[in-house]
Amino acid sequence: MKLAFEKIVLRFSFPAGTSRGVLKEKSSWILKVENNPFLMGECSVIPGLNMDYSSDADYENKIRWTCRTFNLLYPKLDLDQLIHFFCQELIDFPSILFGVESVLYRINQSRGKDVFDSAFARGESTMPINGLIWMGTIDEMKSRVQDKIEDGFSVLKFKIGALDFHKEYKLISEIRSEFGDGLEIRVDANGAFDSGNIEETLRKLGALNIHSIEQPIKPGNRNLMTELCLSSPIPIALDEELIGVNILKDKIQLMQTIKPQYIILKPSLHGGIKGSLEWISLAKKMNIGWWLTSALESAIGLEIIARLAGSLDPKIPQGLGTGGLFQNNFDSPLVMLNGTLKYKNVKA
């Protein structure tokens, strides 16, 4: 069994706006086991966000090392030993670790051992998810809201912070007035605000009965983030703040210091599958909410994240989708059904 890789470039169906800029395409590296198209994993990066990516050349060198090492060790170690080895060696390369974990998970699955088995993975239940409203003009965002409502979503997440906040606030206020408190609204700032405007921003959003705000300020200012989590009128969810925190004791220190209301986990950014499960275990012990989302993976990575989420019996809507963002995606077993995610074509 030989592992190899291939780079793909995913093209967005529309310019995807965030406070960090507009995305038109993104790269992923697909890990493949030769002669078995089912055994694949995805290494997905968002340049400027992934700490394990600096350039294509350096990144591919690490993937090349990973494939060589996998091919040397696979005949000598069992799958549990392989997973343990790569979780140690790739601890600072979460996106590559997630790709390798996915391949090893699929090997286990092909042997009849599905560690993510659940009613969702068997196609017997659906998983509630949020509908994501990407940044654009106000008219574009209004149109996207209407589309999501028509698709049956009762939870919407707005990307905010790139436009004039007064315009974004007016839009969300209008959405709240039109659809009432039965619509759950989440917002994701991607660190767009600072000490000069965050308190006023939180105060205004608090009047709109917002479920939570994701990463309101840039990561690294723990003192301010701690104060905000204590005093904010709306719950705060950490995302970018968790990136690069890979050692268990450091995770415990961060959670005990900041005491967020929620954490949001992307396996490609937050330690792969193992690291994400570690964060979730800590959150449960500290009575902190959590949900899983993606780092703009293709259908290959999304399937694994969805199966992982389904196995954890999530209590609140997750931040997942089918990969419909992209023009040139792989076939997906995930489909939308009235604001929920459903798994079809379960592989034995």
Buried (B, 14 or more C-beta within 10 A) or exposed (E): EEBBBEEBEBEBEBEBBBBBEBBEEBBBBBBBBEEEEEBBBBBBBBBEBBBBBEEEEEBBEBBEBBBEBBBEEBEEBEBEEBBEBBBEBBBEBBBBBBBBBBBBBBBBBBEEEBEBBBBBBEEEBBBBBBBBBBBBEBEBBBEBBEEBBEEEBBBBBBBBBBBEBEEBBEBBBEBBEEBEEEBBBBBBBBBBBEEEEBBEBBEBBEEBBBBBBBBBBBBEBEEBBBBBBEEBEBBBBBBBBBBBBBEEEEBBEBBEEBBBBBBBBBBBBBBBBBBBBBBBEBBEEEEBBBBBBBBBBBBBBBBBBBBBBBBBEBEBBBBBBBBEBBEEBBEBBBBBEEBBBBBEEEEE
